[in-house]
Amino acid sequence: MGIQDEIKRYTLAEYLEMEEQAEYRSEFYNGEIFKMAGSSPEHSTICSNCGFALKLALGEKGCRTMDASLMVYVERINIVLHPDITVICVPLERDPNGTNLVRNPSVIVEVLSDSTQKYDRGNKFFKYKMIPSLQTYILVQQHEPSVHVAYKNKNGSWDFDDYFGLDAVVALKPFGVSITMAQIYEWIEF
């Protein structure tokens, strides 16, 4: 049997303290810390566009739209994630462990990159589904006008819609509003 490096484990409090001082974002999962990939100008533009479009569409319903600096805590599995965009449509529920840590997102948006696409579509979505307040999960492609929307139906299970092309209108069914692909992809060249 060979010598193995022991994985350093951190408490949630230690992670939050390090995250405040860090030069890069990371995610926390059950004691382990994982550095997140950097961003491109396209990724950043799409995030800004989505955040603005969601604010326009959901603001009148009392929803707040927040950027990636906000952290979402999934207590059930002891994980902290940094969604690209978080929308909260109910009173904000902060986690007592940190002021920048919330528990009750209504909408989460992830802008896909080559390095995160598989995780965002699979295991990360599985983790997000454990948040009782989450109603809609939106995945946005960077390299083509393509958006995948997962939403919780009235039975509590998840349904899916796909949208393609700059003329498409993305329905946010649980909220009765929509945003356009043109809004999401403004300034992006394919």
N, CA, C and O of each residue as an XYZ file, in Angstrom:
760
protein
N       0.827     -1.162      0.000
C       0.000      0.000      0.000
C       0.884      1.242      0.000
O       1.797      1.355      0.818
N       0.615      2.187     -0.927
C       1.435      3.387     -1.053
C       1.002      4.475     -0.085
O      -0.076      4.438      0.509
N       1.888      5.430      0.041
C       1.589      6.578      0.885
C       0.647      7.506      0.127
O       0.910      7.846     -1.027
N      -0.427      7.910      0.751
C      -1.390      8.807      0.127
C      -1.391     10.147      0.846
O      -1.243     10.219      2.066
N      -1.561     11.193      0.071
C      -1.700     12.519      0.668
C      -3.060     12.600      1.345
O      -4.082     12.232      0.767
N      -3.053     13.082      2.565
C      -4.310     13.250      3.271
C      -4.974     14.535      2.788
O      -4.314     15.563      2.642
N      -6.275     14.474      2.542
C      -7.023     15.634      2.093
C      -7.286     16.531      3.284
O      -7.810     16.090      4.307
N      -6.914     17.808      3.140
C      -7.174     18.788      4.197
C      -8.660     19.096      4.231
O      -9.256     19.399      3.197
N      -9.258     19.021      5.396
C     -10.674     19.310      5.582
C     -10.821     20.602      6.375
O     -10.048     20.884      7.290
N     -11.830     21.374      6.001
C     -12.086     22.656      6.637
C     -13.509     22.669      7.181
O     -14.386     21.956      6.691
N     -13.718     23.485      8.194
C     -15.080     23.727      8.650
C     -15.704     24.776      7.733
O     -15.001     25.460      6.989
N     -17.014     24.894      7.793
C     -17.691     25.922      7.009
C     -17.198     27.313      7.412
O     -16.998     28.170      6.552
N     -17.001     27.541      8.699
C     -16.512     28.839      9.180
C     -15.122     29.140      8.626
O     -14.857     30.272      8.222
N     -14.230     28.149      8.601
C     -12.886     28.353      8.045
C     -12.961     28.691      6.559
O     -12.272     29.594      6.084
N     -13.800     27.960      5.832
C     -13.963     28.240      4.403
C     -14.452     29.669      4.178
O     -13.899     30.392      3.350
N     -15.486     30.078      4.913
C     -16.045     31.420      4.725
C     -15.017     32.497      5.036
O     -14.971     33.520      4.352
N     -14.199     32.285      6.049
C     -13.148     33.246      6.378
C     -12.119     33.320      5.248
O     -11.703     34.414      4.867
N     -11.709     32.181      4.711
C     -10.748     32.167      3.602
C     -11.351     32.784      2.348
O     -10.665     33.492      1.611
N     -12.627     32.517      2.105
C     -13.289     33.022      0.900
C     -13.339     34.553      0.899
O     -13.229     35.174     -0.158
N     -13.504     35.157      2.067
C     -13.523     36.621      2.159
C     -12.195     37.231      1.739
O     -12.168     38.337      1.199
N     -11.090     36.526      1.979
C      -9.753     37.047      1.688
C      -9.209     36.574      0.342
O      -8.204     37.101     -0.134
N      -9.851     35.601     -0.269
C      -9.305     34.950     -1.465
C      -9.312     35.866     -2.686
O     -10.172     36.737     -2.822
N      -8.350     35.656     -3.560
C      -8.262     36.391     -4.827
C      -9.071     35.702     -5.921
O      -9.258     36.261     -7.001
N      -9.544     34.508     -5.648
C     -10.346     33.740     -6.597
C     -11.495     33.093     -5.823
O     -11.422     32.914     -4.607
N     -12.554     32.747     -6.551
C     -13.699     32.094     -5.919
C     -13.463     30.592     -5.824
O     -12.773     29.995     -6.651
N     -14.050     30.008     -4.803
C     -13.988     28.559     -4.654
C     -15.318     28.086     -4.100
O     -16.102     28.872     -3.569
N     -15.558     26.795     -4.229
C     -16.760     26.185     -3.676
C     -16.355     25.214     -2.574
O     -15.235     24.704     -2.545
N     -17.278     24.978     -1.689
C     -17.039     24.164     -0.505
C     -17.968     22.963     -0.555
O     -19.166     23.108     -0.796
N     -17.414     21.771     -0.326
C     -18.257     20.580     -0.283
C     -17.782     19.663      0.827
O     -16.748     19.005      0.719
N     -18.566     19.636      1.900
C     -18.338     18.711      2.995
C     -16.892     18.713      3.496
O     -16.301     17.657      3.718
N     -16.334     19.911      3.671
C     -14.990     20.033      4.215
C     -13.889     20.250      3.201
O     -12.780     20.638      3.570
N     -14.168     20.008      1.935
C     -13.156     20.219      0.899
C     -13.438     21.509      0.140
O     -14.590     21.923      0.012
N     -12.382     22.140     -0.362
C     -12.498     23.393     -1.095
C     -12.005     23.166     -2.524
O     -10.948     22.578     -2.749
N     -12.810     23.654     -3.494
C     -12.499     23.472     -4.908
C     -12.440     24.830     -5.590
O     -13.422     25.572     -5.598
N     -11.293     25.150     -6.159
C     -11.118     26.413     -6.877
C     -11.979     26.404     -8.139
O     -12.077     25.392     -8.833
N     -12.600     27.550     -8.422
C     -13.462     27.666     -9.604
C     -12.671     28.207    -10.784
O     -11.672     28.907    -10.618
N     -13.139     27.867    -11.979
C     -12.506     28.338    -13.207
C     -12.718     29.837    -13.355
O     -13.675     30.398    -12.822
N     -11.812     30.476    -14.086
C     -11.927     31.904    -14.375
C     -13.002     32.170    -15.408
O     -13.677     31.251    -15.872
N     -13.153     33.433    -15.763
C     -14.225     33.845    -16.653
C     -13.656     34.490    -17.912
O     -12.545     35.021    -17.900
N     -14.420     34.440    -18.991
C     -14.057     35.096    -20.245
C     -14.928     36.341    -20.417
O     -15.938     36.480    -19.728
N     -14.556     37.250    -21.326
C     -15.430     38.406    -21.588
C     -16.836     37.985    -22.030
O     -17.818     38.632    -21.663
N     -16.938     36.912    -22.810
C     -18.249     36.430    -23.249
C     -19.074     35.933    -22.065
O     -20.260     36.241    -21.950
N     -18.442     35.169    -21.199
C     -19.114     34.655    -20.003
C     -19.625     35.815    -19.160
O     -20.781     35.819    -18.739
N     -18.777     36.782    -18.919
C     -19.150     37.931    -18.106
C     -20.280     38.739    -18.746
O     -21.194     39.187    -18.053
N     -20.219     38.925    -20.059
C     -21.268     39.666    -20.768
C     -22.603     38.941    -20.669
O     -23.628     39.563    -20.391
N     -22.595     37.636    -20.893
C     -23.834     36.854    -20.821
C     -24.410     36.905    -19.402
O     -25.622     37.034    -19.231
N     -23.553     36.804    -18.391
C     -24.026     36.898    -17.000
C     -24.691     38.253    -16.751
O     -25.777     38.317    -16.176
N     -24.047     39.322    -17.178
C     -24.625     40.661    -16.987
C     -25.951     40.797    -17.723
O     -26.922     41.324    -17.181
N     -25.980     40.315    -18.968
C     -27.213     40.387    -19.755
C     -28.346     39.608    -19.095
O     -29.469     40.100    -18.991
N     -28.043     38.394    -18.651
C     -29.068     37.560    -17.998
C     -29.563     38.219    -16.722
O     -30.767     38.265    -16.469
N     -28.649     38.724    -15.929
C     -29.043     39.372    -14.685
C     -29.964     40.554    -14.932
O     -30.954     40.734    -14.223
N     -29.640     41.365    -15.941
C     -30.459     42.525    -16.266
C     -31.838     42.086    -16.779
O     -32.862     42.630    -16.365
N     -31.853     41.102    -17.678
C     -33.125     40.613    -18.226
C     -34.000     40.015    -17.122
O     -35.210     40.240    -17.105
N     -33.409     39.269    -16.213
C     -34.172     38.682    -15.110
C     -34.684     39.757    -14.158
O     -35.795     39.654    -13.636
N     -33.878     40.780    -13.935
C     -34.324     41.872    -13.073
C     -35.545     42.560    -13.686
O     -36.516     42.853    -12.989
N     -35.486     42.813    -14.992
C     -36.630     43.437    -15.663
C     -37.873     42.547    -15.599
O     -38.976     43.027    -15.336
N     -37.684     41.251    -15.841
C     -38.824     40.330    -15.909
C     -39.404     40.004    -14.535
O     -40.619     39.869    -14.395
N     -38.556     39.878    -13.530
C     -39.013     39.397    -12.227
C     -39.062     40.465    -11.140
O     -39.594     40.225    -10.055
N     -38.518     41.628    -11.421
C     -38.479     42.695    -10.420
C     -39.855     43.107     -9.934
O     -40.046     43.368     -8.746
N     -40.816     43.167    -10.849
C     -42.179     43.553    -10.465
C     -42.856     42.493     -9.603
O     -43.869     42.770     -8.961
N     -42.312     41.298     -9.584
C     -42.866     40.223     -8.750
C     -42.176     40.185     -7.380
O     -42.381     39.259     -6.596
N     -41.363     41.199     -7.112
C     -40.690     41.278     -5.815
C     -39.431     40.445     -5.720
O     -38.988     40.113     -4.621
N     -38.843     40.100     -6.865
C     -37.644     39.267     -6.881
C     -36.386     40.129     -6.963
O     -36.382     41.188     -7.590
N     -35.326     39.658     -6.322
C     -34.023     40.314     -6.373
C     -33.069     39.461     -7.203
O     -33.034     38.237     -7.077
N     -32.302     40.130     -8.048
C     -31.316     39.450     -8.874
C     -29.921     39.792     -8.369
O     -29.591     40.964     -8.183
N     -29.100     38.763     -8.148
C     -27.770     38.951     -7.581
C     -26.702     38.246     -8.415
O     -26.981     37.269     -9.110
N     -25.481     38.760     -8.330
C     -24.386     38.231     -9.147
C     -23.646     37.088     -8.450
O     -24.067     36.601     -7.401
N     -22.539     36.676     -9.056
C     -21.797     35.500     -8.597
C     -21.064     35.703     -7.278
O     -20.529     34.740     -6.729
N     -21.023     36.911     -6.760
C     -20.365     37.095     -5.473
C     -21.209     36.536     -4.318
O     -20.700     36.299     -3.222
N     -22.500     36.330     -4.580
C     -23.374     35.733     -3.575
C     -23.146     34.222     -3.542
O     -22.988     33.589     -4.587
N     -23.131     33.654     -2.350
C     -22.941     32.217     -2.198
C     -24.251     31.576     -1.741
O     -24.994     32.150     -0.945
N     -24.518     30.384     -2.254
C     -25.719     29.632     -1.892
C     -25.292     28.412     -1.080
O     -24.429     27.642     -1.501
N     -25.910     28.249      0.089
C     -25.594     27.128      0.958
C     -26.709     26.088      0.890
O     -27.882     26.403      1.089
N     -26.327     24.850      0.607
C     -27.267     23.732      0.620
C     -26.939     22.930      1.877
O     -26.068     22.061      1.879
N     -27.658     23.249      2.931
C     -27.352     22.687      4.246
C     -27.460     21.163      4.254
O     -26.666     20.482      4.903
N     -28.427     20.644      3.544
C     -28.687     19.195      3.543
C     -27.444     18.374      3.190
O     -27.262     17.266      3.693
N     -26.595     18.923      2.328
C     -25.385     18.190      1.936
C     -24.110     18.972      2.245
O     -23.030     18.606      1.781
N     -24.230     20.053      3.032
C     -23.085     20.841      3.481
C     -22.211     21.307      2.315
O     -21.024     20.988      2.242
N     -22.824     22.066      1.409
C     -22.105     22.555      0.242
C     -22.405     24.038      0.029
O     -23.530     24.495      0.234
N     -21.383     24.773     -0.386
C     -21.523     26.182     -0.740
C     -21.169     26.319     -2.211
O     -20.098     25.899     -2.648
N     -22.087     26.915     -2.973
C     -21.904     27.087     -4.411
C     -22.003     28.567     -4.773
O     -22.659     29.349     -4.084
N     -21.336     28.934     -5.869
C     -21.369     30.300     -6.400
C     -22.088     30.276     -7.741
O     -21.427     30.169     -8.774
N     -23.415     30.371     -7.770
C     -24.078     30.443     -9.081
C     -23.667     31.715     -9.812
O     -23.308     32.711     -9.184
N     -23.723     31.677    -11.138
C     -23.418     32.883    -11.905
C     -24.434     33.975    -11.612
O     -24.076     35.148    -11.511
N     -25.702     33.594    -11.477
C     -26.764     34.534    -11.125
C     -27.724     33.819    -10.187
O     -28.060     32.652    -10.390
N     -28.155     34.531     -9.164
C     -29.133     34.014     -8.214
C     -30.292     35.003     -8.147
O     -30.080     36.211     -8.043
N     -31.503     34.491     -8.207
C     -32.689     35.318     -8.038
C     -33.447     34.784     -6.820
O     -33.692     33.584     -6.695
N     -33.809     35.704     -5.932
C     -34.566     35.330     -4.741
C     -35.896     36.064     -4.783
O     -35.939     37.294     -4.829
N     -36.984     35.296     -4.766
C     -38.339     35.856     -4.902
C     -39.154     35.756     -3.623
O     -40.357     36.017     -3.631
N     -38.524     35.391     -2.554
C     -39.162     35.321     -1.244
C     -38.274     36.131     -0.300
O     -37.191     36.550     -0.709
N     -38.683     36.364      0.932
C     -37.777     37.086      1.836
C     -36.414     36.370      1.923
O     -36.340     35.150      2.069
N     -35.368     37.156      1.830
C     -33.994     36.644      1.844
C     -33.726     35.888      3.143
O     -33.964     36.402      4.236
N     -33.229     34.661      3.007
C     -32.890     33.841      4.174
C     -31.379     33.663      4.210
O     -30.822     32.828      3.497
N     -30.728     34.454      5.045
C     -29.272     34.342      5.199
C     -28.945     33.154      6.105
O     -29.686     32.832      7.034
N     -27.838     32.529      5.810
C     -27.365     31.479      6.698
C     -26.664     32.144      7.876
O     -25.930     33.111      7.670
N     -26.863     31.664      9.106
C     -26.228     32.298     10.258
C     -24.696     32.231     10.226
O     -24.030     32.951     10.969
N     -24.141     31.375      9.373
C     -22.685     31.246      9.302
C     -22.003     32.383      8.551
O     -20.807     32.606      8.740
N     -22.734     33.113      7.700
C     -22.082     34.163      6.938
C     -23.074     35.111      6.301
O     -24.139     34.685      5.854
N     -22.742     36.388      6.251
C     -23.655     37.393      5.714
C     -23.822     37.281      4.205
O     -24.834     37.730      3.666
N     -22.863     36.699      3.520
C     -22.920     36.567      2.068
C     -23.375     35.172      1.651
O     -23.138     34.748      0.520
N     -24.018     34.470      2.554
C     -24.420     33.087      2.343
C     -25.938     32.996      2.484
O     -26.480     33.294      3.548
N     -26.629     32.585      1.410
C     -28.090     32.488      1.451
C     -28.528     31.047      1.239
O     -27.770     30.217      0.738
N     -29.765     30.767      1.630
C     -30.292     29.400      1.566
C     -31.473     29.239      0.629
O     -31.874     28.107      0.361
N     -32.053     30.330      0.112
C     -33.353     30.191     -0.534
C     -33.459     30.844     -1.923
O     -34.300     31.720     -2.125
N     -32.629     30.433     -2.865
C     -32.784     30.967     -4.216
C     -34.054     30.439     -4.878
O     -34.486     29.317     -4.613
N     -34.642     31.258     -5.735
C     -35.805     30.845     -6.526
C     -35.387     30.451     -7.938
O     -35.940     29.522     -8.526
N     -34.394     31.177     -8.478
C     -33.862     30.923     -9.817
C     -32.341     30.924     -9.721
O     -31.754     31.767     -9.043
N     -31.711     29.974    -10.402
C     -30.257     29.945    -10.512
C     -29.901     29.851    -11.986
O     -30.499     29.084    -12.741
N     -28.902     30.658    -12.383
C     -28.402     30.641    -13.753
C     -26.932     30.254    -13.726
O     -26.151     30.792    -12.943
N     -26.569     29.326    -14.581
C     -25.169     28.988    -14.811
C     -24.877     29.180    -16.291
O     -25.577     28.640    -17.148
N     -23.831     29.960    -16.586
C     -23.368     30.134    -17.958
C     -22.294     29.080    -18.178
O     -21.285     29.050    -17.474
N     -22.518     28.228    -19.149
C     -21.666     27.058    -19.345
C     -20.345     27.419    -20.009
O     -20.285     28.266    -20.901
N     -19.299     26.762    -19.556
C     -18.003     26.833    -20.224
C     -17.584     25.412    -20.548
O     -18.174     24.453    -20.050
N     -16.573     25.281    -21.375
C     -16.121     23.938    -21.761
C     -15.709     23.122    -20.535
O     -15.950     21.916    -20.484
N     -15.086     23.774    -19.544
C     -14.575     23.041    -18.387
C     -15.653     22.725    -17.346
O     -15.464     21.818    -16.535
N     -16.789     23.457    -17.349
C     -17.803     23.245    -16.299
C     -19.102     22.644    -16.811
O     -19.967     22.284    -16.012
N     -19.257     22.530    -18.111
C     -20.540     22.138    -18.699
C     -21.081     20.820    -18.147
O     -22.250     20.737    -17.770
N     -20.255     19.816    -18.100
C     -20.710     18.503    -17.642
C     -21.155     18.556    -16.182
O     -22.189     17.991    -15.826
N     -20.382     19.228    -15.341
C     -20.714     19.367    -13.918
C     -21.998     20.172    -13.736
O     -22.874     19.771    -12.969
N     -22.122     21.317    -14.441
C     -23.301     22.165    -14.303
C     -24.573     21.435    -14.718
O     -25.621     21.621    -14.099
N     -24.493     20.608    -15.757
C     -25.667     19.880    -16.254
C     -26.028     18.685    -15.373
O     -27.191     18.284    -15.326
N     -25.063     18.123    -14.688
C     -25.289     16.881    -13.953
C     -25.257     17.039    -12.450
O     -26.271     17.346    -11.823
N     -24.085     16.825    -11.876
C     -23.948     16.757    -10.425
C     -24.315     18.069     -9.730
O     -24.898     18.046     -8.646
N     -23.986     19.205    -10.335
C     -24.330     20.484     -9.713
C     -25.847     20.686     -9.686
O     -26.392     21.172     -8.694
N     -26.527     20.316    -10.770
C     -27.981     20.417    -10.795
C     -28.594     19.509     -9.730
O     -29.545     19.899     -9.052
N     -28.056     18.313     -9.585
C     -28.526     17.391     -8.546
C     -28.431     18.052     -7.167
O     -29.340     17.915     -6.349
N     -27.335     18.767     -6.911
C     -27.153     19.456     -5.634
C     -28.139     20.606     -5.489
O     -28.747     20.776     -4.432
N     -28.299     21.392     -6.537
C     -29.245     22.513     -6.475
C     -30.682     22.039     -6.241
O     -31.453     22.716     -5.561
N     -31.045     20.887     -6.798
C     -32.413     20.391     -6.625
C     -32.765     20.109     -5.169
O     -33.941     19.951     -4.841
N     -31.782     20.045     -4.306
C     -32.018     19.812     -2.880
C     -32.425     21.086     -2.146
O     -32.678     21.050     -0.941
N     -32.490     22.210     -2.858
C     -32.909     23.476     -2.258
C     -34.427     23.577     -2.434
O     -34.897     23.700     -3.565
N     -35.199     23.530     -1.357
C     -36.661     23.522     -1.471
C     -37.240     24.734     -2.210
O     -38.250     24.600     -2.901
N     -36.624     25.905     -2.079
C     -37.159     27.123     -2.687
C     -36.881     27.231     -4.188
O     -37.512     28.035     -4.874
N     -35.945     26.433     -4.705
C     -35.549     26.568     -6.112
C     -36.690     26.164     -7.037
O     -37.228     25.061     -6.930
N     -37.056     27.068     -7.949
C     -38.126     26.833     -8.909
C     -37.613     26.656    -10.333
O     -38.220     25.940    -11.129
N     -36.481     27.314    -10.661
C     -35.996     27.316    -12.046
C     -34.474     27.286    -12.066
O     -33.813     28.002    -11.314
N     -33.932     26.443    -12.942
C     -32.485     26.335    -13.145
C     -32.238     26.555    -14.628
O     -32.760     25.821    -15.468
N     -31.441     27.570    -14.948
C     -31.207     27.962    -16.338
C     -29.747     27.744    -16.690
O     -28.850     28.217    -15.992
N     -29.515     27.017    -17.786
C     -28.171     26.795    -18.315
C     -28.052     27.522    -19.643
O     -28.872     27.329    -20.540
N     -27.029     28.360    -19.765
C     -26.851     29.193    -20.954
C     -25.531     28.826    -21.625
O     -24.474     28.873    -20.996
N     -25.596     28.461    -22.900
C     -24.395     28.177    -23.675
C     -23.672     29.476    -24.023
O     -24.318     30.499    -24.251
N     -22.349     29.446    -24.065
C     -21.571     30.616    -24.474
C     -21.336     30.681    -25.969
O     -21.294     31.767    -26.548
N     -21.184     29.528    -26.598
C     -20.682     29.479    -27.969
C     -21.759     29.372    -29.029
O     -21.455     29.357    -30.222
N     -23.016     29.298    -28.610
C     -24.142     29.292    -29.537
C     -25.371     29.761    -28.778
O     -25.435     29.603    -27.559
N     -26.358     30.340    -29.474
C     -27.559     30.788    -28.774
C     -28.445     29.602    -28.406
O     -29.324     29.195    -29.167
N     -28.190     29.067    -27.227
C     -28.866     27.862    -26.761
C     -29.037     27.947    -25.248
O     -28.068     28.152    -24.517
N     -30.278     27.787    -24.784
C     -30.586     27.873    -23.356
C     -31.436     26.668    -22.972
O     -32.380     26.308    -23.676
N     -31.092     26.058    -21.860
C     -31.823     24.917    -21.311
C     -32.429     25.373    -19.988
O     -31.714     25.871    -19.118
N     -33.743     25.207    -19.830
C     -34.426     25.623    -18.606
C     -35.053     24.403    -17.949
O     -35.833     23.678    -18.567
N     -34.701     24.190    -16.690
C     -35.347     23.172    -15.866
C     -36.214     23.915    -14.867
O     -35.771     24.889    -14.259
N     -37.440     23.459    -14.695
C     -38.329     24.135    -13.753
C     -39.173     23.105    -13.008
O     -39.538     22.051    -13.529
N     -39.461     23.469    -11.758
C     -40.251     22.598    -10.902
C     -41.725     22.781    -11.260
O     -42.241     23.898    -11.260
N     -42.392     21.668    -11.565
C     -43.821     21.753    -11.898
C     -44.672     21.674    -10.631
O     -44.140     21.571     -9.526
N     -45.979     21.721    -10.792
C     -46.889     21.742     -9.643
C     -46.830     20.473     -8.806
O     -47.207     20.485     -7.635
N     -46.361     19.382     -9.397
C     -46.229     18.115     -8.667
C     -44.914     18.014     -7.907
O     -44.698     17.063     -7.156
N     -44.021     19.010     -8.105
C     -42.730     18.993     -7.434
C     -41.639     18.286     -8.207
O     -40.494     18.250     -7.754
N     -41.959     17.720     -9.365
C     -40.918     17.122    -10.196
C     -40.437     18.170    -11.201
O     -41.002     19.260    -11.285
N     -39.414     17.842    -11.947
C     -38.774     18.817    -12.834
C     -39.111     18.543    -14.286
O     -39.062     17.401    -14.741
N     -39.457     19.611    -15.017
C     -39.673     19.574    -16.459
C     -38.590     20.407    -17.126
O     -37.910     21.199    -16.473
N     -38.436     20.220    -18.440
C     -37.331     20.851    -19.147
C     -37.800     21.436    -20.475
O     -38.625     20.848    -21.174
N     -37.258     22.606    -20.808
C     -37.487     23.237    -22.104
C     -36.145     23.687    -22.658
O     -35.264     24.119    -21.915
N     -35.999     23.577    -23.988
C     -34.791     24.031    -24.667
C     -35.158     25.124    -25.651
O     -36.203     25.069    -26.299
N     -34.286     26.119    -25.759
C     -34.504     27.255    -26.648
C     -33.263     27.462    -27.503
O     -32.137     27.411    -27.007
N     -33.481     27.697    -28.795
C     -32.387     27.864    -29.741
C     -32.637     29.074    -30.623
O     -33.774     29.356    -30.999
N     -31.567     29.787    -30.950
C     -31.656     30.901    -31.884
C     -31.981     32.213    -31.200
O     -32.635     32.240    -30.157
N     -31.525     33.286    -31.787
C     -31.670     34.614    -31.199
C     -33.102     35.138    -31.211
O     -33.402     36.113    -30.521
N     -33.992     34.512    -31.980
C     -35.387     34.954    -32.026
C     -36.262     34.265    -30.976
O     -37.428     34.626    -30.815
N     -35.726     33.297    -30.276
C     -36.517     32.536    -29.304
C     -36.825     33.372    -28.059
O     -36.099     34.308    -27.721
N     -37.906     33.012    -27.396
C     -38.320     33.641    -26.149
C     -38.296     32.562    -25.065
O     -38.948     31.525    -25.194
N     -37.549     32.813    -24.013
C     -37.352     31.852    -22.937
C     -38.426     32.051    -21.872
O     -38.485     33.098    -21.227
N     -39.271     31.041    -21.696
C     -40.358     31.120    -20.709
C     -39.856     30.683    -19.341
O     -39.218     29.640    -19.199
N     -40.153     31.496    -18.342
C     -39.887     31.141    -16.952
C     -41.237     30.779    -16.345
O     -41.857     31.573    -15.638
N     -41.672     29.562    -16.639
C     -43.044     29.124    -16.384
C     -43.521     29.263    -14.936
O     -44.665     29.665    -14.726
N     -42.701     28.951    -13.931
C     -43.213     29.100    -12.568
C     -43.585     30.547    -12.199
O     -44.322     30.781    -11.240
N     -43.071     31.502    -12.965
C     -43.288     32.910    -12.644
C     -44.187     33.622    -13.647
O     -44.571     34.770    -13.425
N     -44.527     32.953    -14.754
C     -45.399     33.545    -15.756
C     -44.776     34.705    -16.509
O     -45.488     35.599    -16.965
N     -43.450     34.704    -16.648
C     -42.749     35.757    -17.384
C     -41.785     35.108    -18.371
O     -41.593     33.892    -18.366
N     -41.188     35.936    -19.210
C     -40.194     35.425    -20.154
C     -39.112     36.466    -20.384
O     -39.287     37.648    -20.090
N     -37.996     36.000    -20.913
C     -36.910     36.861    -21.370
C     -36.541     36.395    -22.771
O     -36.858     35.269    -23.153
N     -35.882     37.243    -23.532
C     -35.569     36.868    -24.907
C     -34.125     36.420    -25.041
O     -33.254     36.818    -24.268
N     -33.899     35.595    -26.028
C     -32.532     35.179    -26.333
C     -31.709     36.388    -26.781
O     -30.510     36.458    -26.511
N     -32.347     37.334    -27.459
C     -31.648     38.553    -27.883
C     -31.128     39.321    -26.666
O     -30.038     39.890    -26.717
N     -31.897     39.343    -25.574
C     -31.429     39.994    -24.346
C     -30.229     39.245    -23.767
O     -29.236     39.857    -23.374
N     -30.328     37.942    -23.719
C     -29.259     37.124    -23.133
C     -27.953     37.264    -23.902
O     -26.879     37.339    -23.305
N     -28.049     37.301    -25.246
C     -26.848     37.261    -26.072
C     -26.467     38.602    -26.695
O     -25.701     38.642    -27.658
N     -26.994     39.694    -26.156
C     -26.610     41.015    -26.670
C     -25.096     41.176    -26.571
O     -24.503     40.855    -25.540
N     -24.481     41.660    -27.615
C     -23.026     41.901    -27.726
C     -22.192     40.639    -27.936
O     -20.964     40.715    -27.986
N     -22.841     39.484    -28.060
C     -22.077     38.245    -28.267
C     -22.075     37.923    -29.763
O     -23.121     37.938    -30.411
N     -20.898     37.636    -30.297
C     -20.764     37.252    -31.701
C     -20.486     35.761    -31.796
O     -19.647     35.225    -31.072
N     -21.192     35.103    -32.689
C     -21.000     33.652    -32.868
C     -20.271     33.389    -34.168
O     -20.011     32.235    -34.507
